[in-house]
Amino acid sequence: MVNAAQIKAARALLGWSQDELCERADIHRRTLTTLESGKVPTYDVTVNRVIAALQRGGIQFLEHEGGAYGVLIRPPAGS
């Protein structure tokens, strides 16, 4: 499962503001702020919208056994 730190890191790698990610994921800014805080559980549908928007931007989320995780940005196809 993607965590709050990965979402913030992905957004930073893409150079997107919270407002831009909210627009691309079709969610409210307060929802994203709550999600990125990692303090309050968020609905799966919301997390999935955010993940899908970031993946369309070229982000790949990494998770390995033992709890390691990360974020990778891929160049657009054809680059």
C-alpha positions in Angstrom: 0.0 0.0 0.0 1.3 3.5 -0.9 1.9 5.7 2.1 1.7 9.4 2.8 5.5 9.9 2.4 5.5 8.3 -1.0 2.6 10.5 -2.2 4.4 13.7 -1.1 7.6 12.5 -2.6 5.9 11.7 -5.9 4.3 15.1 -6.0 7.6 16.7 -5.4 9.4 14.7 -8.1 6.8 15.9 -10.6 6.9 19.5 -9.4 3.2 19.5 -8.8 1.5 21.7 -6.2 -1.2 20.2 -4.0 -3.7 22.1 -6.1 -2.4 20.6 -9.3 -2.6 17.0 -7.9 -6.1 17.7 -6.6 -7.2 18.8 -10.0 -5.7 15.8 -11.7 -7.1 13.4 -9.1 -10.5 15.2 -8.9 -10.4 15.5 -5.1 -10.6 18.4 -2.7 -7.5 20.0 -1.3 -8.4 19.3 2.3 -8.7 15.6 1.4 -5.2 15.6 0.0 -3.8 17.5 3.0 -5.4 14.9 5.2 -4.0 12.1 3.1 -0.5 13.5 3.0 -0.5 14.0 6.8 -0.8 10.2 7.2 -2.6 10.8 10.5 -6.2 9.9 9.5 -7.3 6.9 7.4 -8.5 7.9 4.0 -11.0 6.1 1.7 -9.4 3.6 -0.7 -11.2 5.2 -3.6 -9.5 8.5 -2.8 -6.1 7.0 -2.5 -6.6 5.2 -5.8 -7.5 8.4 -7.5 -4.3 10.1 -6.2 -2.2 7.1 -7.1 -3.6 6.9 -10.6 -3.0 10.6 -11.2 0.6 10.3 -10.1 1.1 7.2 -12.2 -0.2 9.0 -15.3 2.4 11.6 -14.5 5.2 9.0 -14.7 5.5 7.9 -11.1 6.1 4.3 -10.1 5.6 3.3 -6.5 8.1 0.8 -5.1 7.6 -1.6 -2.2 9.9 -4.3 -1.1 9.8 -7.1 1.5 10.8 -5.9 5.0 8.9 -2.6 4.7 11.2 -0.7 2.3 9.4 1.6 0.0 10.2 4.3 -2.6 9.2 6.4 -5.6 10.5 6.4 -9.1 9.8 8.8 -11.9 9.9 7.5 -15.4 10.3 9.8 -18.5 7.3 10.0 -20.7 7.0 7.3 -23.4 9.0 8.3 -26.5 11.5 10.4 -24.7 
